[in-house]
Amino acid sequence: MSEINPTIREKVESWLQDPSIDENTKQELRALDNDPAELEDRFYRDLEFGTGGLRGVIGAGSNRMNRYTVGLATQGFAKYILEAHGDKEGRPSVVIAHDCRHFSPEFALEAALVLAGNGIVAKLFPSLRPTPQLSFSVRKLEATGGIVVTASHNPPEYNGYKVYNASGGQLVPHEAENVISNIQELVSFSQVKRLTKEEAETQGLIQWLGEAEDEDFAETVAATSVNRELMAAGAAQDVVVVFTPLHGTGNVPVRRALDKLGFTQVHIVKEQELPDANFSTVKSPNPEEREAFTLAIELGKKVGADILIGTDPDADRMGAVVKNADGEYEILTGNQSGAILVHYVLSQLKEQGKLPANGAVVKTIVTSELGATIARHYGATVFNTLTGFKYIGEKMNEFQNSGEYTYLFGYEESYGYLAGNYARDKDAIVASTLICEAAAFYKRQGKTLIDVLEELYATFGYYREALSSRTLKGKDGLAQIVALMTDFRNNPPQEVAGIQVTDVLDYSLGLDGLPKENVLKFLLEDGSWFTLRPSGTEPKIKFYFAVRGTSNEDAKARLAGLQEEVLGRVDA
């Protein structure tokens, strides 16, 4: 270990000498004696607890996901839960769910045992469940908080840990700061309080959840339908659906919800049906990427599917692919699906006389303006939040507490949607049912969802968006991301692709009453915009682009020009 930075060596030795760390973990570290670069990556920092919790590569080390980093995070969260519970009667409780990833069940149980060690009841799902069901269950069971072990659509070597408040929403910054402060007070793993599984069960500090909670969630999702009678009368049976859960948690809940609405022609991609922590059939289990739908498209062609849907591993994101007029399958972007769903839900509520005068639609600052324009057409008020569904959940709480607005729909461009007030996180299950319901509704009118989208463009403008990213891993990658943000912040472009830049929105200053976040948005004279945003959960920086053209061709040309010039500067 002579080549290792002295500070890193000291941290490694502290793990090797700690009696509370198991021998297998120590052996994993000893095996890296001759790999100083790997040891540095594992220990150059502590795995950061951000506003969404933890996410990182699985393995031994302070910058890795393992039972010890999970234990520290849970001890910090336990203190937050005890303070949040205050003087309320009975024990505080936390609902815990997990996905199909490597060590997800073990990390979920570890969190439960640490909570139990702090006198908090852990209400634990014994097998994989979708993230939105965790959010729903926190609310339904009136728990003090929630934990879900998942790394969403990250590669197989990752896992993560997200924490929720009593409303069922992920912690927002001011709440997360309390947990972070609690974690920073811990100087040793020995400070983590923990019971054995037997002790926790004997004392009633672990309670197992199951079928009753599953049925309650499925029925609640089905109840968000805006045309349930029409679906039951046969419209749902007319639509041929192909569904892939991409080896994740969506398989059972999506099929159950579709069945409740009367969809009988649902074909599952068998190769991707069962949980698989390695996501063996895809490069990335991400429904944002066309490659993830390769097998679904093959099956769709065989069965003549009208719509293909896919959910990510923890089933909070949904992607859709639709047959166009040429009989080819066309993937919808998150912005396109969102616009279709806003239009479908609001138009149907209006037609049925159920559209409230104080209706609200919530989206993020990097989401297309098409959905917002449609929402305003139906008289809804549109709210913008920072990226992350926790902020949409926070607005929902504000509406519920004040009664000033009625929440109708919320979404973000990254394939996250929620209709209904039953949860405070994005839900791929309700998105799946609603997009299939919309396909059934419009099929009765002789239209595909592509036809509907073209009608929306013709009515409201030809909006086009794109997302590019640069993955920059490790310590050097982080420095590159910081340098890029600093360069654009200190030297903003005056014009892009011949169009004047009219405004620079630096959200690190706390604009529009929003929390401070390291995001830059550049507004152009023709209504186009682009945004730079470092990811909070992955080692990458994202670039969002949006234009509004006079035709499809004009919009595509504007978008290409905008992307080419901005990314040319980025990659120079």
Number of C-alpha atoms within 10 A of each C-alpha: 15 9 11 17 14 11 11 19 17 13 18 23 13 13 19 18 10 13 11 13 16 12 11 10 17 18 12 13 21 16 9 13 14 13 14 17 12 13 24 21 17 23 20 18 15 12 21 18 18 18 22 21 26 24 26 21 19 18 18 23 26 20 22 26 24 22 21 21 22 23 24 24 27 28 26 22 28 27 18 21 24 17 11 15 18 9 9 8 7 7 14 22 28 29 30 30 29 31 29 26 27 17 20 23 19 14 25 26 23 22 30 31 28 26 31 27 20 20 21 24 25 30 22 23 21 16 15 19 27 28 30 28 28 29 31 25 27 28 22 16 14 16 22 24 31 30 29 28 32 28 27 24 23 20 18 19 15 21 28 27 25 22 27 29 24 21 24 32 29 28 27 21 18 10 14 22 15 16 26 20 13 19 19 12 10 15 10 11 17 13 12 20 18 21 19 14 16 11 15 23 17 10 13 14 23 25 16 12 17 12 9 8 16 17 14 14 23 22 14 17 29 20 16 18 19 20 20 17 12 15 20 14 12 15 22 26 17 18 23 21 25 26 28 28 29 34 28 29 27 33 25 17 23 26 21 19 23 25 17 18 27 20 25 17 17 19 18 20 22 15 13 21 18 19 19 18 18 17 21 14 15 17 13 19 27 24 28 24 14 15 15 22 27 13 16 27 26 13 19 26 15 9 15 15 23 24 27 29 26 29 33 28 32 31 30 26 29 28 29 28 27 23 21 16 11 6 11 12 20 16 24 20 21 25 25 24 26 30 23 22 23 25 23 21 21 25 19 15 17 14 9 11 9 12 19 16 12 14 21 23 25 27 27 21 18 27 24 26 22 22 27 22 17 21 25 14 14 17 17 24 19 18 15 19 23 20 21 22 26 23 25 28 26 20 21 25 18 14 16 14 10 9 11 12 20 20 24 24 24 28 30 26 25 21 27 24 28 29 23 16 18 20 25 29 30 29 28 29 31 28 29 27 24 24 23 24 27 23 26 27 22 16 17 12 8 9 15 21 26 20 14 17 18 14 12 20 19 13 10 16 20 21 24 25 25 17 15 12 15 16 15 16 15 13 13 10 16 16 12 15 22 14 12 16 18 12 12 16 17 8 9 14 14 14 14 19 14 11 16 14 19 14 14 19 15 17 18 13 14 13 12 9 9 14 16 14 17 16 22 20 21 22 18 20 13 14 13 22 24 23 20 22 20 23 16 18 18 15 17 18 22 16 21 20 24 24 26 25 20 12 14 16 11 14 20 18 14 19 23 15 13 22 20 13 14 16 14 10 11 13 8 5
